[in-house]
Amino acid sequence: MKQDTLEGKAKTKNGVKRLCFSIVCILLEVVFIITIVTRLNEYAEIINLFTRILSGILVLGLYASDKTSSMKMPWVILILIFPIMGVGLYLLIGLNGGTHKMRERYAEIDSKLLPMLSDNQECLNRINETIPKAGNIASYIQRNSQYPIYQNTDIVYFDEAVKGLEAQLKDLEKAQKFIFMEYHAIEDAEAWHKIQDVLEERVKAGVEVRVFYDDMGSIGFINTDFVKKMEAIGIHCRVFNPFMPGLNLFLNNRDHRKITVIDGKVGFTGGYNLANEYFNYTHPYGQWKDTGIRLEGDAVQSLTVTFLEMWNAVSEKATNDTDFSKYIIHYDYKAQQTGFVQPYADSPMDNEQVGEEVYISMINKAEKYCWFMTPYLIITDEMTHALCLAAKRGVDVRIITPGIPDKKFIYN
């Protein structure tokens, strides 16, 4: 088991070195700031007064904000106990909602993309009539994230990630027009190589292929030349929020989406990234348990929009899309299943925690049982309260977390 881990990481030394270099640069930047402040001793009283006033303003602003208490309190405590350091860090990395320019870019893209999705009002009315509790949540999602609810979509659930990968490979081989892939982590190893072989073959057949990954999520899995390697074989590749050696106020925002879209007809999503450990090709943390979903039908349109939004938002390149209509196409498809499907996405660009609010709403509406299985149980006070209240109502609340965690500090 140890040997598998060492072999898997041997190819990623450059990525690890880059991470270490970035951490050293951040520490040096912090030391530089502290040095500058200490050298201004002759202005200590003025600086101290100014900092205390600013601390008070920031603390009042935090209390008045609609952020969750678990987001507010650490900053409030840090600012009050260590005003200079607390204020500095908060201004540098606490305001992680993105710059004004970035917000404008997202807003511009959303204004073009989201209206292309039908509001499916008839479908929304239908679920409100048949399943009022679910309809209420569907209405909230549509109002606050603008992603509609669908029918005419078939769903396949995979109880193991490797089953999802096998189905994914088969559908990728059938691609005729385009393939979009967006993942938090990609490992340049066996699992990815299987996908890459298919993508290369599809590129040769004239299929447009795009791959998009989170830099922080993949930093221990791939080297810095990965994008060049993909571009060299005809696969368009972009990186979300590259990890830079410095204090970046947008650093905390990472792309955790796991999406594959094939011709706008078939989509895959779920919990697994494209790394060996998710498919149990290696076992650094014992047997890995993850799940996936395959969609075919109308609801895939929302996955397409989700991908195109992020792909175009991260870059100001002239190669950004100008015509989205060729990717958001309505196909004649007759689904066998009659259920409701609502893919949606959340963003740090607004102050609405759509994902968390959906979970809390579901927990608050639970009557019989509420079962969770998650690798990372890092929940807010609000969600903790909702779970406790459900248990007090007599709801059967159960939570399963890994016996061998891959992020040990979360469980300490």
Secondary structure, 3 states (H helix, E strand, C coil): CHHHHHHHHHCCHHHHHHHHHHHHHHHHHHHHHHHHHHCCHHHHHHHHHHHHHHHHHHHHHHHHCCCCHHHHHHHHHHHHHCHHHHHHHHHHHHCCCCCHHHHHHHHHHHHHHHHHCCCCHHHHHHHHHHCHHHHHHHHHHHHHHCCCCECCEEEEEECCHHHHHHHHHHHHHCCCCEEEEEECCECCCHHHHHHHHHHHHHHHCCCEEEEEEEHHHHCCCCCCCHHHHHHHCCCEEEEECCCCCCCCCCCCCCCCCCEEEECCCEEEEECCCECHHHHCCCCCCCCCCCCEEEEEECCHHHHHHHHHHHHHHCCCCCCCCCCCCCCCCCCCCCCCCCCCECCCCCCCCCCCCHHHHHHHHHHHHCCCEEEEECCCCCCCHHHHHHHHHHHHCCCEEEEECCCCCCCHHHHC
